[in-house]
Amino acid sequence: MNDIKGREFIDDSDIPWEELGGGLKRKIMAYDDNLMMVKVAFEKGGVGALHSHFHTQMSYVESGKFEITIGPKTDILSGGDAYYIPPDVVHGAICLEAGMLVDIFNPMRADFIKT
């Protein structure tokens, strides 16, 4: 995984998917100590369980349709939409139509890196 740290050009086909179970898989596209971009593919019905972390997160809905919960608010987002999650706010996603989220974290998610 450290071989992609700080890489300027990223070829999607060079990066393997990590199966997460429950209809989700993830691909860490790029990162350094301050920033990380991750693609998460969802099958219809896949759930990103409610959770929180100290990272600031922004996510882009590349495709599909998702019910996104951020704190006490829930909304339905589709391809082309985006959302922002402040640090330590409980959030989650339910996939209504198969699709992909692109997550950006600051700082990078050290817990996603396998050594």
Beta strands, then each sheet from edge to edge (+ up, - down):
strand 1: 18-21
strand 2: 24-31
strand 3: 36-42
strand 4: 47-51
strand 5: 56-70
strand 6: 73-78
strand 7: 82-85
strand 8: 91-106
sheet 1: 1+ 2- 3+ 8- 4+
sheet 2: 1+ 2- 3+ 8- 5+ 6-
sheet 3: 1+ 2- 3+ 8- 5+ 7-
end
